[in-house]
Amino acid sequence: MENQLVKAKIEIPSRCLGPRTRLHEIALYSVPIDSSKHSFESRENHFTFKYHGLWYIHPQSIQYRYRIKGFDIDWKYTSENEAVYQKIPPGDYRFEIAAAMNGDFRNASISSWDFSIRRPYYMQSWFILGVIFLILGVGYGFRRAR
């Protein structure tokens, strides 16, 4: 202002103290899939997750941590923008990704995606019971024929 001094105090909310994490592509065998799909066959178990942290101040100092909850024991730390998982066994999982500045993940926002991999048919209870009854039936028939 003319002949006056303006003093401003800008307060940044704690939820804005770090980069916003966004999971922008999920690929199955390197082919992008619709993120609304959450259930996969047992042979569909090779995923690539691509993500980024939105932060314009120092984008080169963004670090990420990610994990598949239910598969990984602990977080994995990286500065790369993608994570690749191969041969994930059947089960229910959640992929979680967080971005932070200089490795400080205290107030980091977490993006996640839930998915499940179904068991193969030969591990289903109906198949196992069918095989047991078939073996018992063949054994009983063989014994009757003798």
N, CA, C and O of each residue as an XYZ file, in Angstrom:
584
protein
N       0.842     -1.169      0.000
C       0.000      0.000      0.000
C       0.893      1.241      0.000
O       2.069      1.192      0.360
N       0.322      2.289     -0.394
C       1.080      3.505     -0.444
C       1.248      4.090      0.954
O       0.257      4.366      1.630
N       2.475      4.280      1.390
C       2.839      4.829      2.692
C       2.372      3.972      3.867
O       2.307      4.471      4.991
N       2.049      2.715      3.645
C       1.645      1.837      4.737
C       2.306      0.476      4.557
O       2.678      0.085      3.451
N       2.437     -0.216      5.647
C       3.027     -1.547      5.644
C       1.964     -2.554      6.051
O       1.283     -2.367      7.060
N       1.820     -3.595      5.290
C       0.834     -4.631      5.588
C       1.580     -5.855      6.100
O       2.539     -6.320      5.484
N       1.129     -6.360      7.220
C       1.727     -7.553      7.799
C       0.723     -8.688      7.667
O      -0.435     -8.553      8.063
N       1.167     -9.794      7.116
C       0.278    -10.937      6.934
C       0.931    -12.174      7.546
O       2.131    -12.405      7.403
N       0.130    -12.932      8.207
C       0.610    -14.185      8.783
C      -0.151    -15.305      8.081
O      -1.371    -15.419      8.196
N       0.588    -16.113      7.366
C      -0.034    -17.206      6.619
C       0.166    -18.488      7.409
O       1.290    -18.890      7.709
N      -0.938    -19.109      7.731
C      -0.873    -20.376      8.445
C      -1.262    -21.490      7.497
O      -2.302    -21.442      6.839
N      -0.407    -22.488      7.442
C      -0.675    -23.644      6.600
C      -1.214    -24.754      7.499
O      -0.558    -25.132      8.469
N      -2.400    -25.280      7.189
C      -2.934    -26.372      8.006
C      -2.006    -27.577      7.995
O      -1.290    -27.804      7.020
N      -2.015    -28.350      9.076
C      -1.105    -29.487      9.196
C      -1.347    -30.528      8.112
O      -0.420    -31.252      7.748
N      -2.570    -30.625      7.582
C      -2.834    -31.609      6.545
C      -2.219    -31.218      5.211
O      -2.211    -32.026      4.283
N      -1.698    -29.991      5.089
C      -1.095    -29.524      3.846
C       0.426    -29.426      3.944
O       1.053    -28.788      3.097
N       1.023    -30.036      4.944
C       2.458    -29.901      5.157
C       3.297    -30.834      4.304
O       4.519    -30.852      4.447
N       2.702    -31.583      3.451
C       3.470    -32.500      2.626
C       2.782    -32.743      1.307
O       1.685    -32.243      1.057
N       3.430    -33.510      0.473
C       2.854    -33.791     -0.840
C       1.597    -34.645     -0.753
O       1.460    -35.480      0.142
N       0.702    -34.432     -1.675
C      -0.503    -35.250     -1.796
C      -0.167    -36.451     -2.654
O       0.373    -36.310     -3.751
N      -0.482    -37.621     -2.159
C      -0.165    -38.852     -2.871
C      -1.343    -39.257     -3.741
O      -2.496    -39.203     -3.313
N      -1.038    -39.662     -4.964
C      -2.086    -40.096     -5.884
C      -1.628    -41.345     -6.614
O      -0.554    -41.372     -7.216
N      -2.444    -42.363     -6.554
C      -2.212    -43.601     -7.292
C      -2.889    -43.420     -8.646
O      -4.117    -43.451     -8.730
N      -2.103    -43.231     -9.709
C      -2.730    -42.869    -10.977
C      -2.821    -43.993    -11.996
O      -3.530    -43.835    -12.990
N      -2.139    -45.123    -11.805
C      -2.300    -46.234    -12.745
C      -1.998    -47.555    -12.058
O      -1.046    -47.682    -11.289
N      -2.838    -48.532    -12.360
C      -2.634    -49.902    -11.901
C      -2.598    -50.761    -13.147
O      -3.500    -50.696    -13.982
N      -1.551    -51.570    -13.274
C      -1.416    -52.411    -14.461
C      -1.315    -53.871    -14.040
O      -0.689    -54.208    -13.035
N      -1.943    -54.718    -14.829
C      -1.889    -56.162    -14.636
C      -1.123    -56.723    -15.822
O      -1.571    -56.607    -16.963
N       0.038    -57.336    -15.558
C       0.934    -57.804    -16.630
C       1.230    -56.672    -17.617
O       1.175    -56.872    -18.831
N       1.539    -55.499    -17.101
C       1.916    -54.299    -17.859
C       0.788    -53.711    -18.711
O       1.039    -52.828    -19.531
N      -0.438    -54.181    -18.532
C      -1.590    -53.631    -19.244
C      -2.446    -52.867    -18.229
O      -2.922    -53.469    -17.267
N      -2.654    -51.563    -18.416
C      -3.460    -50.790    -17.464
C      -4.870    -51.363    -17.315
O      -5.490    -51.787    -18.290
N      -5.356    -51.366    -16.085
C      -6.694    -51.869    -15.794
C      -7.527    -50.760    -15.167
O      -6.999    -49.737    -14.730
N      -8.818    -50.976    -15.130
C      -9.740    -50.045    -14.490
C      -9.606    -50.216    -12.977
O      -9.690    -51.335    -12.471
N      -9.401    -49.126    -12.260
C      -9.200    -49.216    -10.807
C     -10.462    -49.611    -10.061
O     -10.411    -49.863     -8.857
N     -11.606    -49.671    -10.759
C     -12.826    -50.113    -10.090
C     -12.895    -51.633     -9.993
O     -13.737    -52.169     -9.273
N     -12.020    -52.331    -10.708
C     -11.965    -53.793    -10.617
C     -11.161    -54.155     -9.374
O     -10.062    -53.642     -9.165
N     -11.714    -55.041     -8.550
C     -11.052    -55.374     -7.288
C     -10.859    -56.867     -7.071
O     -10.265    -57.265     -6.069
N     -11.341    -57.697     -7.977
C     -11.244    -59.137     -7.800
C     -10.570    -59.750     -9.028
O     -10.911    -59.427    -10.166
N      -9.605    -60.645     -8.775
C      -8.807    -61.205     -9.845
C      -8.679    -62.719     -9.685
O      -8.787    -63.259     -8.584
N      -8.445    -63.387    -10.816
C      -8.216    -64.829    -10.809
C      -6.837    -65.118    -10.212
O      -6.018    -64.212    -10.056
N      -6.592    -66.375     -9.884
C      -5.329    -66.744     -9.252
C      -4.132    -66.508    -10.166
O      -3.037    -66.217     -9.683
N      -4.320    -66.627    -11.465
C      -3.206    -66.413    -12.398
C      -2.981    -64.922    -12.691
O      -1.971    -64.569    -13.299
N      -3.887    -64.056    -12.277
C      -3.751    -62.610    -12.456
C      -3.111    -62.027    -11.192
O      -3.783    -61.429    -10.352
N      -1.795    -62.219    -11.086
C      -1.133    -61.852     -9.838
C       0.183    -61.094    -10.042
O       1.087    -61.194     -9.212
N       0.295    -60.347    -11.124
C       1.485    -59.547    -11.404
C       1.043    -58.098    -11.607
O       0.515    -57.749    -12.663
N       1.258    -57.257    -10.596
C       0.752    -55.884    -10.615
C       1.888    -54.860    -10.673
O       2.964    -55.057    -10.110
N       1.606    -53.766    -11.374
C       2.483    -52.598    -11.369
C       1.641    -51.413    -10.927
O       0.598    -51.127    -11.515
N       2.100    -50.726     -9.890
C       1.401    -49.560     -9.357
C       2.224    -48.315     -9.689
O       3.406    -48.239     -9.356
N       1.591    -47.342    -10.350
C       2.265    -46.082    -10.667
C       1.598    -44.968     -9.867
O       0.371    -44.875     -9.824
N       2.403    -44.135     -9.242
C       1.902    -43.119     -8.319
C       2.782    -41.884     -8.402
O       3.861    -41.912     -8.993
N       2.310    -40.811     -7.805
C       3.127    -39.613     -7.687
C       2.662    -38.780     -6.500
O       1.523    -38.885     -6.045
N       3.564    -37.965     -6.022
C       3.264    -37.037     -4.940
C       3.228    -35.627     -5.486
O       4.214    -35.157     -6.053
N       2.121    -34.952     -5.327
C       1.976    -33.592     -5.845
C       2.588    -32.599     -4.861
O       2.055    -32.362     -3.777
N       3.707    -32.032     -5.261
C       4.402    -31.062     -4.427
C       5.316    -30.255     -5.336
O       6.220    -30.812     -5.959
N       5.090    -28.961     -5.418
C       5.799    -28.134     -6.391
C       7.003    -27.400     -5.810
O       7.782    -26.817     -6.565
N       7.172    -27.413     -4.512
C       8.253    -26.641     -3.909
C       9.606    -27.287     -4.204
O      10.493    -26.637     -4.756
N       9.770    -28.560     -3.841
C      11.000    -29.312     -4.110
C      10.621    -30.714     -4.571
O      10.734    -31.655     -3.787
N      10.180    -30.887     -5.806
C       9.715    -32.204     -6.248
C      10.797    -33.276     -6.217
O      10.478    -34.460     -6.111
N      12.068    -32.891     -6.307
C      13.147    -33.874     -6.296
C      13.402    -34.473     -4.908
O      14.083    -35.492     -4.794
N      12.869    -33.859     -3.864
C      13.105    -34.378     -2.516
C      11.938    -35.215     -1.992
O      11.901    -35.550     -0.807
N      10.991    -35.554     -2.858
C       9.870    -36.404     -2.436
C      10.330    -37.849     -2.340
O      10.994    -38.370     -3.237
N       9.967    -38.476     -1.249
C      10.230    -39.898     -1.060
C       8.908    -40.600     -0.817
O       7.949    -39.998     -0.333
N       8.866    -41.877     -1.158
C       7.646    -42.661     -1.037
C       7.883    -43.861     -0.142
O       8.996    -44.367     -0.004
N       6.794    -44.287      0.454
C       6.813    -45.584      1.119
C       5.531    -46.298      0.694
O       4.467    -45.690      0.573
N       5.663    -47.598      0.473
C       4.512    -48.363      0.009
C       4.564    -49.767      0.582
O       5.601    -50.237      1.050
N       3.428    -50.412      0.533
C       3.331    -51.801      0.965
C       2.013    -52.379      0.471
O       1.075    -51.652      0.142
N       1.970    -53.684      0.428
C       0.708    -54.383      0.241
C       0.387    -54.991      1.594
O       1.033    -55.938      2.043
N      -0.617    -54.428      2.223
C      -1.014    -54.887      3.549
C      -1.587    -56.295      3.421
O      -2.509    -56.533      2.640
N      -1.040    -57.205      4.182
C      -1.418    -58.603      4.091
C      -0.390    -59.416      3.326
O      -0.461    -60.645      3.308
N       0.575    -58.739      2.687
C       1.628    -59.420      1.931
C       3.008    -58.994      2.421
O       3.837    -59.841      2.752
N       3.260    -57.687      2.469
C       4.546    -57.162      2.938
C       4.588    -57.130      4.459
O       3.582    -56.865      5.117
N       5.740    -57.398      4.992
C       5.919    -57.340      6.449
C       6.042    -55.894      6.911
O       5.485    -55.518      7.943
N       6.772    -55.081      6.147
C       7.012    -53.694      6.537
C       6.946    -52.802      5.301
O       6.864    -53.288      4.172
N       6.981    -51.495      5.530
C       6.965    -50.519      4.441
C       8.246    -50.637      3.622
O       9.300    -50.986      4.156
N       8.155    -50.347      2.330
C       9.319    -50.253      1.449
C       9.484    -48.783      1.091
O       8.509    -48.109      0.760
N      10.716    -48.285      1.155
C      11.002    -46.876      0.920
C      11.726    -46.710     -0.412
O      12.609    -47.498     -0.750
N      11.340    -45.669     -1.172
C      11.933    -45.437     -2.478
C      11.721    -43.998     -2.909
O      10.934    -43.265     -2.310
N      12.432    -43.603     -3.955
C      12.177    -42.312     -4.594
C      11.617    -42.538     -6.002
O      11.383    -41.580     -6.739
N      11.405    -43.788     -6.370
C      10.830    -44.141     -7.667
C       9.316    -43.933     -7.661
O       8.699    -43.848     -6.599
N       8.723    -43.853     -8.850
C       7.292    -43.589     -8.980
C       6.480    -44.818     -9.357
O       5.349    -44.691     -9.826
N       7.041    -46.004     -9.158
C       6.274    -47.211     -9.428
C       6.764    -48.362     -8.569
O       7.923    -48.421     -8.159
N       5.838    -49.273     -8.313
C       6.142    -50.476     -7.538
C       5.628    -51.680     -8.313
O       4.521    -51.652     -8.851
N       6.429    -52.729     -8.369
C       6.064    -53.932     -9.110
C       6.000    -55.104     -8.132
O       6.911    -55.317     -7.332
N       4.906    -55.855     -8.214
C       4.719    -57.052     -7.397
C       4.417    -58.229     -8.307
O       3.553    -58.144     -9.181
N       5.133    -59.331     -8.099
C       4.932    -60.537     -8.886
C       4.529    -61.688     -7.983
O       4.898    -61.732     -6.809
N       3.781    -62.605     -8.532
C       3.409    -63.855     -7.864
C       2.795    -63.630     -6.486
O       3.239    -64.214     -5.497
N       1.792    -62.794     -6.429
C       1.083    -62.552     -5.173
C       0.151    -63.741     -4.942
O      -0.636    -64.076     -5.827
N       0.219    -64.378     -3.791
C      -0.644    -65.541     -3.540
C      -2.106    -65.118     -3.347
O      -2.383    -63.942     -3.111
N      -3.031    -66.062     -3.444
C      -4.448    -65.730     -3.236
C      -4.689    -65.130     -1.855
O      -4.063    -65.524     -0.872
N      -5.613    -64.168     -1.801
C      -5.945    -63.522     -0.533
C      -6.537    -62.140     -0.754
O      -6.725    -61.705     -1.890
N      -6.828    -61.458      0.347
C      -7.363    -60.099      0.327
C      -6.250    -59.141      0.723
O      -5.567    -59.355      1.725
N      -6.067    -58.076     -0.066
C      -4.947    -57.173      0.130
C      -5.375    -55.713      0.005
O      -6.462    -55.398     -0.479
N      -4.482    -54.837      0.460
C      -4.634    -53.392      0.298
C      -3.258    -52.820     -0.030
O      -2.314    -52.948      0.751
N      -3.161    -52.182     -1.209
C      -1.939    -51.473     -1.576
C      -2.024    -50.078     -0.987
O      -3.008    -49.369     -1.197
N      -0.991    -49.679     -0.250
C      -0.951    -48.352      0.382
C       0.316    -47.637     -0.052
O       1.397    -48.224     -0.098
N       0.161    -46.348     -0.372
C       1.292    -45.525     -0.786
C       1.208    -44.178     -0.076
O       0.131    -43.597      0.054
N       2.362    -43.691      0.383
C       2.437    -42.383      1.041
C       3.658    -41.642      0.504
O       4.682    -42.255      0.203
N       3.543    -40.340      0.388
C       4.652    -39.489     -0.061
C       4.969    -38.485      1.031
O       4.086    -38.013      1.747
N       6.256    -38.170      1.141
C       6.674    -37.210      2.159
C       7.927    -36.479      1.701
O       8.638    -36.917      0.796
N       8.169    -35.364      2.348
C       9.374    -34.589      2.088
C      10.487    -35.070      3.004
O      10.294    -35.187      4.214
N      11.629    -35.343      2.442
C      12.834    -35.696      3.192
C      12.634    -36.857      4.163
O      13.277    -36.899      5.211
N      11.769    -37.779      3.836
C      11.594    -38.980      4.647
C      10.783    -38.806      5.909
O      10.772    -39.708      6.747
N      10.092    -37.673      6.087
C       9.275    -37.436      7.276
C       7.825    -37.805      6.956
O       7.097    -37.014      6.358
N       7.411    -39.012      7.358
C       6.089    -39.536      7.013
C       5.051    -39.342      8.127
O       3.996    -39.976      8.094
N       5.330    -38.484      9.102
C       4.397    -38.309     10.220
C       3.025    -37.815      9.785
O       2.017    -38.334     10.263
N       2.951    -36.838      8.903
C       1.668    -36.281      8.457
C       1.359    -36.645      7.006
O       0.588    -35.955      6.339
N       1.953    -37.711      6.532
C       1.791    -38.087      5.128
C       0.390    -38.621      4.850
O      -0.178    -39.373      5.642
N      -0.151    -38.214      3.707
C      -1.443    -38.745      3.283
C      -1.206    -40.097      2.613
O      -0.218    -40.285      1.903
N      -2.109    -41.018      2.843
C      -1.978    -42.369      2.301
C      -3.089    -42.614      1.288
O      -4.269    -42.414      1.578
N      -2.695    -43.048      0.106
C      -3.653    -43.498     -0.907
C      -3.646    -45.008     -0.887
O      -2.601    -45.632     -0.706
N      -4.818    -45.597     -1.073
C      -4.880    -47.058     -1.010
C      -5.825    -47.606     -2.068
O      -6.656    -46.885     -2.620
N      -5.678    -48.896     -2.337
C      -6.528    -49.615     -3.282
C      -6.660    -51.046     -2.779
O      -5.665    -51.751     -2.607
N      -7.901    -51.466     -2.545
C      -8.181    -52.815     -2.057
C      -8.409    -53.753     -3.238
O      -9.032    -53.386     -4.234
N      -7.888    -54.974     -3.103
C      -8.114    -55.972     -4.138
C      -7.988    -57.365     -3.533
O      -7.439    -57.538     -2.445
N      -8.501    -58.345     -4.249
C      -8.395    -59.734     -3.797
C      -8.051    -60.621     -4.981
O      -8.435    -60.360     -6.121
N      -7.320    -61.667     -4.672
C      -6.961    -62.673     -5.660
C      -7.604    -63.973     -5.212
O      -7.344    -64.466     -4.114
N      -8.452    -64.522     -6.082
C      -9.179    -65.742     -5.739
C      -8.257    -66.955     -5.806
O      -7.274    -66.978     -6.546
N      -8.609    -67.960     -5.010
C      -7.852    -69.210     -5.039
C      -8.159    -69.958     -6.331
O      -9.252    -69.823     -6.880
N      -7.198    -70.752     -6.825
C      -7.481    -71.553     -8.022
C      -8.524    -72.628     -7.709
O      -8.735    -72.985     -6.550
N      -9.165    -73.132     -8.750
C     -10.261    -74.090     -8.545
C      -9.808    -75.326     -7.778
O     -10.584    -75.877     -6.996
N      -8.575    -75.772     -7.982
C      -8.104    -76.980     -7.299
C      -7.824    -76.758     -5.809
O      -7.523    -77.712     -5.091
N      -7.917    -75.524     -5.342
C      -7.782    -75.242     -3.917
C      -9.130    -74.895     -3.281
O      -9.188    -74.588     -2.090
N     -10.211    -74.940     -4.060
C     -11.548    -74.654     -3.544
C     -12.069    -75.879     -2.787
O     -11.755    -77.014     -3.147
N     -12.850    -75.652     -1.755
C     -13.352    -76.757     -0.927
C     -14.253    -77.695     -1.727
O     -14.216    -78.904     -1.497
N     -15.059    -77.184     -2.655
C     -15.926    -78.049     -3.451
C     -15.114    -79.011     -4.311
O     -15.520    -80.156     -4.513
N     -13.961    -78.553     -4.823
C     -13.129    -79.415     -5.653
C     -12.447    -80.487     -4.799
O     -12.387    -81.654     -5.187
N     -11.942    -80.089     -3.652
C     -11.265    -81.043     -2.764
C     -12.247    -82.111     -2.294
O     -11.921    -83.298     -2.295
N     -13.453    -81.691     -1.891
C     -14.464    -82.676     -1.477
C     -14.862    -83.593     -2.634
O     -15.068    -84.789     -2.428
N     -14.971    -83.050     -3.841
C     -15.297    -83.863     -5.013
C     -14.244    -84.917     -5.289
O     -14.578    -86.059     -5.606
N     -12.973    -84.548     -5.173
C     -11.877    -85.496     -5.385
C     -11.891    -86.572     -4.310
O     -11.681    -87.748     -4.607
N     -12.135    -86.181     -3.065
C     -12.204    -87.166     -1.978
C     -13.326    -88.155     -2.236
O     -13.123    -89.363     -2.106
N     -14.517    -87.663     -2.601
C     -15.636    -88.570     -2.882
C     -15.357    -89.444     -4.108
O     -15.762    -90.606     -4.137
N     -14.687    -88.913     -5.097
C     -14.329    -89.697     -6.275
C     -13.370    -90.822     -5.900
O     -13.557    -91.959     -6.333
N     -12.357    -90.523     -5.109
C     -11.397    -91.547     -4.674
C     -12.100    -92.605     -3.825
O     -11.866    -93.801     -3.999
N     -12.958    -92.166     -2.909
C     -13.702    -93.137     -2.087
C     -14.624    -94.000     -2.953
O     -14.740    -95.204     -2.727
N     -15.281    -93.382     -3.947
C     -16.167    -94.135     -4.838
C     -15.410    -95.147     -5.674
O     -15.858    -96.283     -5.826
N     -14.258    -94.747     -6.225
C     -13.439    -95.676     -7.008
C     -12.925    -96.796     -6.112
O     -12.928    -97.957     -6.521
N     -12.491    -96.478     -4.918
C     -12.023    -97.506     -3.970
C     -13.132    -98.464     -3.595
O     -12.916    -99.674     -3.532
N     -14.318    -97.932     -3.344
C     -15.467    -98.778     -2.997
C     -15.849    -99.662     -4.184
O     -16.124   -100.849     -4.003
N     -15.869    -99.102     -5.391
C     -16.191    -99.879     -6.586
C     -15.159   -100.957     -6.852
O     -15.510   -102.072     -7.237
N     -13.889   -100.636     -6.652
C     -12.828   -101.626     -6.839
C     -12.964   -102.759     -5.842
O     -12.775   -103.924     -6.191
N     -13.291   -102.425     -4.606
C     -13.435   -103.438     -3.554
C     -14.635   -104.325     -3.824
O     -14.572   -105.535     -3.607
N     -15.750   -103.728     -4.303
C     -16.944   -104.516     -4.636
C     -16.680   -105.449     -5.807
O     -17.190   -106.569     -5.837
N     -15.880   -104.992     -6.777
C     -15.581   -105.811     -7.958
C     -14.682   -106.992     -7.616
O     -14.737   -108.019     -8.292
N     -13.867   -106.868     -6.597
C     -12.976   -107.964     -6.200
C     -13.790   -109.025     -5.542
O     -13.249   -110.048     -5.123
